[in-house]
Amino acid sequence: KGVIIGGSLIQIGLTVALGIGLLVFVFKFDLQPALILACAFSLSSTAIIFKILAEKGQLESLSGEIMNGWLLVQDLAALPMIAVLPVIFNHGNLAGNLLTLVKALVVISFLWIGTKKIIPHFAETVAYSKNREILLIFAIGLIFLFSGLTQALGFSLGAGAFLAGLILSRATVNLAVFSETRPLRDVFLAIFFVCLGFTLDFSFLVN
């Protein structure tokens, strides 16, 4: 925990500081876009790194497990960043921005409690039924539940689905769920990046 949490927080802080320094003093960016870009630079693509580790057979190694934990902290850090940045630059209503920050903390707290206490218990109960269909329906239902929760709190559906995946990955029955969904993993990964590409505004990039 010390290596993962301490190391990742130091990495995020140093990357943000270095990014701001380079963008402001070398590339002459204003502080606001420099801070936003630096925060983006401090986070890694979990999907890409996970796939590379899997291809190299290093997911179960010590370095692979540390890297997975590191990525988890980065992913959780994205929520406070999204909530805090508008508050820093006084965009919109201050009370609304503070409410967004509180919502982010609620999501993170629910994730922590769900990972440690609630979801693993239900997952194990479902797994003991030895019914593959029920286990798959449970996993899909959890995804819809978290997607609806995050959307109700003002975040994206994708964020909820991702949080549900994080919880399932830390349950003792994760291998059973993984075996049911593995054939679709690469297909969904491709769809994810294609959809992400469709959201790019090329006129903005040109400008």
N, C-alpha and C positions, 0 to 999 in steps of 0.2 A: 504493500500500500504506500509506503514511503517513497519508493522509487517511482511508482506510477503517478501518484497524485502530486508529490513534490516536483518530480521531474517534468511532468506535463505542464504544471502551472508555471514553472520557471521558463520552460520552452515557449509557452504562449506569451508570457510577459516580455521576454527578450525579443521574440519575433515581432511583436507589436512595436516595441521601442525602436528596434533596428529599422523596421519598415517605415515608421514615421520619420526617422532621421534621414533615411535615403530619399524618401519621396519629397520631403519639405526642403531639405538643404541641397540636395543634388539635382532632383528633377523639378524643383520649384512648384510643387503642388501646394494648394491651400491646405490648412490643417484638417478641415472636415473630410474631404475626399481621401486625404492621406491616412487618417485614422480608420476610416471605413475599409480601405484597401488593406491596411496593415492587419486589421482584425481578420479579414478574409484570408490573408497569407498565413496566419498563425494556425489555421485549421487544415487538416488533411482529408483526403477522400477515403472514407472508410471502405467503400465498396471496392475501389481499385487496389488498396493495400491488402485487404482481406483476400482478394482473388490472387494477387501475386504470392502471398504467403502460402495459400493453398496449393498453387502450382509448384512451389518449391518444397512442399512437404514440411513446412516449418510452423504450422499452426499450433502444434502440440509442444513445440520446443519452448525453453525458458524465454528466449528473446521474443518468440512469437506471442506468448501469453502476455509478456510485458507490453508489447506493441499494441495488442488488442485492448488492454486496459488503458493505455495511453490514448488510443483513439476514442474510447468511451468517454474519458474526461473531456477531450476536445469537443465531442458531439454535445455533451451536456453544457459546455461553456458557450455554445452557440446561442442557446436560449437567453441567458442573461445579456449577451452582446446585443441581440435583436431588441431586447427590452430597454437596455440602458442607453444605446446610441441616440435614439430620439430625445431622451431626457437631457442628455449632455448638450445637444444643439437646440434645445427648446423648440422642437418642431411640434406643432399642434398644441393640444391642451395638456398642461402639466399634470393635472389630476388623471387624465386619460393615460398618459405615459406611465405614471406611477402604478396605475391599475394594471397595465400590461406587465410591468415588472413583477407585481404581486402574482399575477396569473402564471408567469414563468416559474416563480418559486413554488407555486402550488403543483404545477406539472412535475417539476423535479422531485418534490417531496412525495408525490403520489407514486412516481417511478421508483423511488428508493424503498418505500413501504411495500409496494407491489412486488418488487424484486426479492425482498428479504422475507416477507411474511405470507402474503395472500396468494399470489398467482402460483408459486411452486406447489403449495398445498393442493390447490384445485387441479393442477396439471398432473400431479402424482395420482390423485384419486381417479382421474379420467384414464390415465395410463394403466392402472391396475385392472380396469375393466377389460383390457386386452381387445378392445374394439378399435380398429384402425380408423374407421369412418368417424366415430365419435371424437377421437383425438384430433383428426384433421378439422372437423367442424369446430371444436373448441379453439384451436389455433386461429382459424379464420374469424370466429366470433370475437376473440380477444383483439384482433387487428381492427375490426369494425368498431369495437367499443372504444379503443384508444383514439382511433381516427375521429370519431364523433366527439370525444371529450376535448381533444385539442382544437377541433374546429369551433366548438362551442366557446372555448376560451380565447378565440381570436387567432389561433395559429393554423397551420396548414394540415390537410388530411394526411399528407405524406409524413409529417412530423409524428403524428399519432401512430401510424403504421410502423415507423422506425422504432419508436419507443416500445411498442408491443414486441417487435423482434428482439430488442435488447433484453426484455424480461424473459422471453422464451429461451433465449440463448443461455441464460444463467439458471434455468430449471434443470433438474436432474434428468428429465425426459427429453432434453433438447435433441439428442441423437435420434430418438423415435420420430420427433416432428421433422427433423432435417431429412430423414430417409424418405418421408412422404412428399416433401416439397423439393428435394434435390433436382429431379428432372426439369423443373421449371426455373431453377435458379438463374442459369445463364440467359434464358429467354427474357426473364424479367429484368435482368441487369442490362441487357441490350435495349429493351424498351425504355428503361429509366434514362439512359444517356441520350437516346434519340429524343425523348420528350423534353429533356433538359435543353438539348440543342434548339428545339422548336421555340423555346421561351426567349431566345436571344433576340434583341432588337438591333438589327444590323445598321439601321440609320443612326442609332445612338453610338454604335462603335465607330462609324465613319466620322460622325461629328467630333 
